Each structure stands twice: as C-alpha cells, then as structure tokens.
C-alpha cells in the first residue's frame, strides 16, 4: 500500500469465493490482486494477466497458510476508489509423490470493477482449479540440482 493511499477516499468490496476441484495439496495461500486502470473501458495492463505474478497495485489476503480450509472463503477490503481488474491468485503446494508449487490466476470479471465511495461491490462465486496431472506440471529443477558446494 502506498503511504498517501491511507488518506484517499475508499470504496469497499466484499464477498465469498469457492475453489472447486482442488487436487491433493499441502498449505496454500489465496488472495485478491487489484490492478488499477484509468477507466471502465481500459484493457488489462500490457503485461500478461496469466503470468504467475503480473503487476498489481494492492493485495488482499483471503486465505493464509495456517488458516482452516472451510469454503467458501470470505473477504472484505477497502481500497482507494477507482477502476480495478480483480484477479484471484492462488499459490498451492502440491504433494503427490513429489513436492511442488502450482500458481494459478483467476480473473473475477471480464473488465474493470469500479470501487465507489458509496456502496459496496459484491463478488460471490466459484472458480474451478485446472485439472493438470503432477507429471504434466513444468519442472524448474530440484533442490539437490540447485545446491552446489557447501561448508
């Protein structure tokens, strides 16, 4: 959060989101990523919205690692008024014969959502986790391959 945003007029968003078809997993984190744009008809910023970590202006945690997994996950946030693309970002630890991390982004609307000073935006719904077998996930390396030397 930027320092001066504390003094800007705020708009509220609240809701609940369920994630269907989660594979066997360990701890995971889910949060809303807010990407600010200038107007209702603005396209998503130039970087790839499907990239694991596209640029965003604000992040609101929905589910932290140590919290229980009771679904739906509920959230409420207040951010500076304006237009935002909202993306549910989930970082999931996969445990099925090997340990890995899968990152998925779920856009919550086809275009920007307007947060206004009056009223609260409501976002309720569910997303479906993509069905990707562990063997089909990209592998970037293994810890033993990345650690060389030592004391």
Buried (B, 14 or more C-beta within 10 A) or exposed (E): EEEEEEEEEBBBBBBBBEBEEBBEBEBBBBBBBBBBBEEEEBEBBEEEBEEEEBEBBBEBEBBEEEBEEEBBBEBEBBBBBBBBBBBBBBBBBBBEEEEBBBEBBBBBEEBBBBBEEEEEBEBEEEBEBEEEEBEEEEEEEEEEEEEEEEE
